[in-house]
Amino acid sequence: MKGNAGPAIGVDKKFCWKVLPKVSRSFALCIQMFPKPIDEEIMVAYLLYRVIDTVEDCGASIETKKEMFGKVLLSMAPEEYRDGLVNECRNELVEEIDATYEEELLENYDRVVRVYYAQPEKIRKAIFRWGKVMADGMYEFLNRSIYTIEDQNKYGYYVAGVVGYLINDVLYYNNIISAKLRRKLKVHAKMFGLALQKVNILRDVAKDIRQGRRYWPERLIQKYHLTYETMCLPENRKIAIKILKEQIKDALKYLHSAMYYIVSLPKNAVRVRIACAIPLFMAIESFAKCYGNEEVFDNTKKVKITRMQVYAILAKSMLLSVFNRMLVGWFYESLGKEVPVPEDSPLLEIKARK
């Protein structure tokens, strides 16, 4: 049935909201802040994209991953829900894809897809469009490494920039932003997604290397005569910090663009502003902890913000969401005085820095 998945859809929606914090506690906080029906639209998109991401991260062969990317997209492509198609995809996901905390999500993939088909047609098409870009891009990077900053940006676009595009589209389809503002903010929406991904790449480098993931540009590492095998060695920390500084400098412009996206949203879209501010300021606090911090390269340490910092970010996001100058002031304060302002920062037009 087109745009509908039967009378049990309410149960399926409850499951989706229940499993969301199990696959991402931080994003669950943000998504729940969006107003209805945007919260549900972004929630189901996030779960579907999480399935795609789980396929990318699993230990299956590249050919198996390619096949599963295709089957996930195929289950989302028809104009109406197809039980046999979706169940086949669910069964193969459970059988072929090794997962940890995403296992429950894969086992109930059919429930997520039913909720997807309960969304308006324009929303479904946007979710599918950007999901396809994500899956195609992930497959591209299964076959090649991240050698340059440009490669890292391209990979970041596939896994996170497209999510920024999706949010921009969803806000437009729900009449939160105009067509003109949608066009103006498109590049900043992409940069918003990339900003969050860039910070994750900074913070998780030691864990990623340990798990065989290589997201820092190999050319940049080679520039300092190190390799992925030697970069995290204690005796190389002083040199590794120089590589970190270059990655931080690159990430900074994306954070500025993400902040500009938020302050450009209509002030009456309070819940949307709050929902966008929370993940950005969580990323900024993590970014600040990475700045000049040798623990980034320590496998035994985890660079993360405290629970109290999370609570503070939630409170301040709610309090300051409609005050642009105060939001930007908080942004600069969180980054720290030692962090330079990019010359081309779009925030320079907002006279908020003291």
Number of C-alpha atoms within 10 A of each C-alpha: 11 14 17 16 22 12 8 11 17 12 11 19 20 12 16 21 17 12 19 23 13 14 20 15 11 15 17 19 16 21 24 18 20 22 14 11 11 20 17 20 22 20 24 24 25 21 24 24 23 18 24 23 16 20 27 21 16 15 14 14 12 15 11 14 25 19 13 23 25 16 19 27 18 15 21 24 16 12 13 17 24 19 14 11 16 21 18 14 23 23 15 17 24 17 11 16 22 16 18 10 11 18 17 14 24 26 16 18 23 24 23 22 25 25 28 28 24 22 19 14 15 12 22 20 15 18 27 21 15 21 26 23 15 25 24 15 17 23 19 14 15 15 8 9 17 18 17 16 17 11 18 21 20 17 22 25 23 26 23 23 26 25 25 23 24 25 22 23 23 21 17 17 17 13 10 19 20 14 13 9 15 18 15 13 23 18 17 27 27 26 31 30 26 30 30 25 22 27 25 15 20 22 24 19 23 23 18 15 18 14 9 9 14 18 23 25 20 19 15 19 21 14 10 13 12 18 14 19 9 14 24 23 13 13 10 13 19 12 15 23 20 15 20 23 15 11 19 20 15 16 22 22 19 24 28 24 23 29 25 24 25 26 20 16 21 15 15 11 16 18 20 23 24 25 24 23 26 26 21 23 24 21 22 22 21 22 25 17 17 23 20 15 16 15 19 26 27 17 16 9 11 14 17 17 16 11 9 9 14 17 11 14 20 20 13 17 23 18 13 18 24 21 12 20 15 15 21 23 16 18 20 19 13 17 21 13 9 7 15 11 16 15 9 10 15 16 20 15 8 13 11 16 14 6
